[in-house]
Amino acid sequence: MCDGRFVAGTILAVVLSIGQQAAAQTMVVYLSCDGTTRIVADKTGVLEPVKNMGLVVNLAERTVSGFALPAHIDSADAASIKFSNQNSPYLGGTYSVTGSIDRVTGVAWATTMLTAHDQKVTTNDRYDLVCTVTNRLF
């Protein structure tokens, strides 16, 4: 015979597990962003278009991915998410990114920089984007 408490406990465990999985999935937000990027070190100041740039905001892990390396979420509130990754080893130099996403309007900006071992800035890009929430494709 089956103990009713065992069955009830098993059902509760399954329901809680499904609820936790659903909550974890809502902690990840996929964004598709359009806008411009400017190579700041480039004296011409030419803006390059950015189309469908994917960003992944993982609130549970406190990361923003989509630039060369994931950035850490430094602060998040109802209005904005601020993120950075300072001085991470990358391609023989150090990489940094600093940025923010407005959670209401979708306006985002980020500055990325790659610095060589001799402290010379190799690349320095400024992104100005407008992002919309999208579904993950697979």
Secondary structure, DSSP 8 states (H G I E B T S, - for coil): ---HHHHHHHHHHHHHHHHHHHHHHHTEEEEEEEEEEEETT-TT--EEEEEEEEEEEETTTTEEESSSS-EEEEEE-SSEEEEEEEEEEETTEEEEEEEEEETTT-EEEEEEEEEETTS-EEEEEEEEEEEEEE----
